[in-house]
Amino acid sequence: MAVKQISLSLGLPFGLGSMSGTWEPDEQEQKAAWEMYVELITRTSIEELAEEEGSVREALSSLYTLFGTTREILRKYGPAVAKPKGGDLSFGLIAVTVLNKVLRPLLTRWHPELADYESHRPPDASPIAYERAWPRAAELRSDLNEVRRSLRTYAGYLAEVAEVPPLADEGAS
């Protein structure tokens, strides 16, 4: 059963604009949306990472795994999920845009910077304490939260397409 056509507007972080259009998903896209939704809501990707919570390294690593997961879902459902069916958007187009315009700018900037800082950690320093002492940690957390807002919106659209009530509080910012 196909979901009705939805209007989508996804703000992209870091001043990259937005993606908007209409999406009329079919049954395959609905299944792909459910799989992607489960991946998003079960990670730190849509939860705010407060100053003294968690690890920015773990958050970056978790977001990085979404590339492999998205590729796997796209391969599983094939080219049909890349073709718009009644609107101008498709699951494939939206998913690849999220990878390239939401996640990639964050990861290509911060993975190497954090790795460089981590490479100087003294052996007797706790990885978490050392990470929290990083002068750029607050800036990275701010960028993570900016990406989180886009991912929460994305997750909301995926829930709508999967025809499930939100299983996480995507609306909070």
N, C-alpha and C positions, 0 to 999 in steps of 0.2 A: 504494500500500500504506500503510495507516495504522499509525502507531507505537503501541505499547501505551500504555496510560494511565500517566502518570507523576505522582508527587506532587511538587509544587513548593512551595518555601518560600524567598522572596526577602526578605532583610532590607533595609529602606529606611534610607538614611542620615539623619543629623540628628534622630534620635529620632522618626522618622515611623512607626515600627512595622514591620510586615512584610506581605507578600502571600503567602497560601498557599491551596492547594487542589489539585484534580486537573485534569490537562490530557490530553485524548485527541485529539491532533492528527490531522488527515486529510492527504491527499497535498498539498493546497494549502498547508496550514499548514507542512508539512514543507519545502516549497520556500521559503516565506517565511522560515522559521527559518534555512535555509541562507544566504539572502541577507543577513539581519540579522547572522548569525554572522560572515560574511566581513567585513562592515563593522566590527564590533566588534574582531575580532582583528587587523585591519590598521591600527589607529589606536593612539595613545598611551593610549586609553581604558582598557585593561586592564593597562597596564604602569606600575609605580611611577615617579613622577617625583621622583628624588632631588634633594637641595638644589642641587647644582651641575650639574644636567643639564637640558637642554631649556629651554623657555620656557613659563611659565604662560599667557601670552597664546595661544600656539599650542595648548596643551592645551585651553583654554576654547573656542577657535575650532573645534577638531576635534570636541569634544563637541557644540557647537552644530549642526554639520552633520548630526548624527544625527537631528535633528528633520525635516529635509528628506528624508533617506534613509528614515526610518520612514514618513513620509507617502507617499512614492513607493511603497514596498512595500505599504502598506495599500491604496492606490488600485489598484495592479496586480492584487492578488489579490481585491479586492472585499469585499463584506460577509460572504461565507462565512467568512473568517478571523476575523471578530469574534464568531461564534456558537459557543458551547460545543457539543461533539459528544457527550460522554459524561461529562465532568466538569463542573466549574463555572467553568473558565478557558478562554480561547482565546488564540491568538496576538495578536489585536487588543487584547484587554483587558490582557494582559501588556505588550505593547509601549507602549501608551498610558500605563500605570501607570509604566513606566520613564521615559518622557519627563516626565510630570507630577510624579512623586514622587521620582525620583532625580536627573534632570538639571535640571529647571526650578528647584528651590530653590538649587542651586549657581550656575547661570547668572544668575538674576535678582539674586542677592546680589553676585556677584563681577564680572560684566561691567562694570557702571557704576562700581564702586569702582576697578577696575584702569584703566578708561578715564580716569577723573578723574586718577589718579596719572600716567598716561602723558602726559596733556595738559600736564603741567608739565615734561616732559623738556627739558633744555637742548639746543640744536641740536648741540653738540659731544659729547654723551654717547651712548655706545653703548646701543641699546635693550635689549640683554641685560644689560649691566652695570647700567643704571638700574633695570631690573625686579628684578634680584637685590638691589639696595640698598633696595628697598621694605620698610619696616618690617612690612608685612602679608604679605609673600611666604611666609613659613613657615606662616602660618595658612591661606592659600589652598592651599598644597601639601598640608597636612594634610587639608583638605576634599576636594581632588582625590583623595587616597588613600582617603578614606572612600567616595566615590562609586565609585572603582575596585573596591573589594571587592564592591559590589552588582553592578557590570557584569560582573565575572569570574564571579559566580554565574549571572547571566543568560546569559552566553556558554556556560557549562557546560550549562545546560538546552537552549539552542539546538543545541549539538553533539549532545546526546542525541537530540533530536527529529529532527535532520537525519541521524541514524545515521552519524555520522563520529567517528573518534577525535579527541580534542582536538588542535587544530593549534597551540595555544598552551598555556602552563602556567596554566590557569585556577585551579588549586587553590592556587597560592602566594598568600601575602598580603603 
